Amino acid sequence: MRGQKEGGDSGLTLPLVEEFFSIQGEGYNAGEAAYFIRLGGCDICCSWCDSRFSWDPEQFPPVATEKIVENAVSSGSHTVVVTGGEPLIWNMDPLCDGLKKQNIKTCLETSGAYPLTGQWDWICLSPKRGMPPASKICRKAHELKVVIETADDFQWAQKYRVLVSPHCRLFLQPEWSRFESIIPEIVDYVRRNQEWKISLQIHKYMHIP
């Protein structure tokens, strides 16, 4: 998949996994209405990923980016969240250009493992150990959201805390399958490190996409 990005991908078509109008369930913007665009393709392959179905882009025929923009506009949403998979495998410039022309707020969920393309109003950076983010994107992130699976992940979170800007919002999010065992450690950690906040996946409690 790296070759696809480096090979001059135009971004005029994208492997669309799904698109839907729902509620943002995580991080700083949790609770807000948003139109979600999930793109196929990811070679980071986290063991706890809840969207493994999106990893193989070959499973999702390319859709014209203009059509994706048209669908987002038709939804009536003022905000679009682009997620994956890993969206930055693809050239995000055409998608963002189309959305911005319609005055739609653009939000990105990314591991930061690939070069940044697109014009974004909000970048949520969620670094992964398998393919750490490039340093440039760290300074541009509006939000740092680190998934906590084990106690070792707190050190991983602090590593990236010093790389993001002073204005970046900081969140620790319990890995869903280990919520009961890890949440007490996260609560204790945030008490001792009050620059962090806890992010919960509230959409799972509400049983919505």
N, C-alpha and C positions, 0 to 999 in steps of 0.2 A: 504493500500500500504506500510505502514511502515513494516508490518509483512513480506511482500515479500522480503524487503531488509534484514531484520534481520534474515530471515530464511535461509540464505546461498545461495542466488541467485548466480549462477555460471557466468552469463554474456555470456554464450556460445550461447544463443539465446536472441533476443531482440524484443520488440513490435514495429516494424517499421511502422511509420505513413506515411512518405514520404521521398524521397531523390531526390536531384536535384542540378544541377550545375548552380550557379547564381552569384550575386554580393552581398557582405556583405553590408547591408544597414544601420547599426547603429554603433555608438561608435567609438573607436579608429581606427579600421580597415575598416571603411566605404569606399566603392569604390573598394575594392580588390575582385578579383575573388575567389570563394570558393565553395566547394561541401558541401551541407547541409544535415545532417542526423537528422531527427526529430523523436524522440521516444515518445511513448505513456505513459501516466500515470502522473497525477498531482493531489494532494489533497490540494493545496494552493488556487486555484480557485479564482483568482483576478477578480473583477467585470468588469474590462476593458480589460481582456485578448483577444487577437485577434487570439488565436489558441485553443479555447475551444474544438474544435473537437478532440483534442489530449488527453483530460483529462482521458478518460476511456480506460485503456490498453487492456481491454477485447475485444474491438472493432477491435484490430489489432493482427492477428495471429503472433506468434513468428517466426522470421526469423533468420536463422543461422548467427551468427556474422561473420563467415568466408565469407559468401556471401555478407554481407554488405561491408566488407573490399574490396572484389573483385570488387564490383560495384564502389566504390570510386576510386580505382586504374584505372579502365577502363575509368573513366571520364577524366583523364589527369590532374586533379587539383592537385596543390602542397599543398593545404590547405583544411582541413576538419573542419567544424563547427558542433558540436553536440549540439542540442537544443531540446526543447520539447513543451509541457509537462515539466517535471523536470527530466533530464537525470540521476541525482545521486540517484534516486530511485533504479536504477539498478547498477550492478557491471560493471564498465567501464574498468576494467583491460584488459580483452581479446580484446575488440575493440581497445583500445589504443595500446596494444602490436602489434596487426596486422598492424595497420596504421604506427607505428613507424618503423617496419621492412621494410616498403616500403618507408621510408624517407619522409613521409607525415606529415606536420605540423598539430598538434592537438589543436583545440580551443574549449573551453567549455562555454556555456551560462547556468548559474545556479542561482537559488535563494540562494543556500548554505544551504538549510534547512536539507539536509541529509549529512552523512559523505562523504568525498572526496575519490573517487577511480579513478584510471587511471593516466596516465602520460601525463601531459598537457603542451604545449608550451605557451598557453595563456588561462587565466581564466578570464572571464567577470562575475563579481558578481553583481546581481541585486536583492537586498534584498527586501522581501515582508513582510508587516505587519502581515499577517495571520500566517506565520511561519518564524520567524526571523532566520537568518543564525547562524551557530555555529561559535564561536570565532576563531577557528583554521583556517578556510578557509579564513577569512578576511585578515590575514597576508600573505596569498599565492596569493591573487587576483592581477592580473596585471592591472585590470580595474574595477572601481566601477561605475555602471550605474544605476542611480535612476530615476524611472519614477515619474514625477511631475503631479499630478492630481489637488491638492488643495494647498493652501499656507502652510498648516500644513506639507506637504511633505518636505519642505526645512529643517525643524528641524530634520526630519527623515534622510535626507541625511547627515547632519552634524554629527549625531550620529555615522554613519558608516565611515565617513571621518577620525575620530580619531582612528578607529579600524584597518584600512588598513595600509599597509606599506607606508613610505614616498615617495616611487617611484611609487605608484599606480596612474594611470591616473583617473581623476575624471570627470564624465559626468552627466549632468542633461538632461533628455529627456521628452519633453511634451507628456502627454497622448493624443493619436491621436484624439479622439473624442472631446477633449477640447482644441485643439491647438490654435484656435483664441483667446480664453479668457485667457489662461494661459501663452502663450509665452511672452507677455509684462512683466509679473512678473518674468519670468525666465531670460529674458534679463537684467532687472534691477538688479536682484540678482547676476548675473555673473559680472556685472560692479562693484558691491560692494564686491564681493568675487572672486577674479581673479584666484584662484587656480582651479576653476571649468571651464569646457567648456560645450557647448551645443551640444547634440547629436540629430540629426534629422533622421527620418526614410525615408531616401532618396529612398529606393526601392519602397515606395508607390508613390512617385512623378514620378518615372520612370515606374510605372505599371509593375513591375517584381516581381516574388515570393521572 
